[in-house]
Amino acid sequence: MTQARVEFVGGPAHGATIDRPRAATVKVPTPSLGTFAYTLRRCRGADGTLVEVPAPAGREIDRAWLAARGLKN
């Protein structure tokens, strides 16, 4: 079985991908800030499928990014 991959949205790790973590909050090492906290957010696709998006902890997901991918928060 293929391991699920996640893509980071916003913050210093924007665009990076990793294997799906088991915890809801992930600390990601970055060159400029040391570590940066991301939280997995559940979104829905246009067909109702569940999509988890890691976004900067304590911040809203970029609405333009969601719209471009057909997701709702």
N, C-alpha and C positions, 0 to 999 in steps of 0.2 A: 504494500500500500504506500502511496506517495504521501510524504509529510506535507501538511498544509504550510503555505508560505504567507507571510504578511508584508505589507508595504507601509512604510512610515509616511505620515502626512503632516507637514509643517515642522517647525523646530529645526535644530541643527542636523538631524539625521534624515531630513526630507528626501523621499525617493529611495532610500535604502530598503532592502528586503532581508528577512531572517526567517528561520523556522518558527512556527507558532509556539509561543511560550505557554507554560501551564498557568502562570499567575496572571491576574488582571492588570497589574502595574509592572512595567518593565523599566529598568534603568539601563540606558544605552550609552556606552562610552562615545564621546565626541572629542575631536581635536581641540575645539575652542573652549568648551565648558566643563571638561572632565566627564561627568555623567549627567544625563538628562532624563527625566521621568516621562514615560508615555503610559497612557491608559488605553486598554482595549475597549472600544465603543461598539455597540451593536447597532447596525443599520439594516435597512431592508432594500433589496433591489426592486426594480419595476415589476418583476414577476413574483415578488413576495419572499424570495430567498433571503436568508440571514447572512449578513456579511459583517465580519468583525474588522474594525479599522483602528489601528493604534494611532492616537493623536496626542499632542502635548497635554500632560496631566493638568486638569483645572482650566482648560481652555476649550472653546467651541471648535468643532471641526469646520474647516473652510467650506462654506456653502457652495462656492464656485466649483471646488474639487468634487463635492458630492453630486452636484447637478451634472457635471461633465461625465460622471460614471453612472448616472441614473439611480443614485442612492438617496434614501431619506433617512434622517436621523431620528 
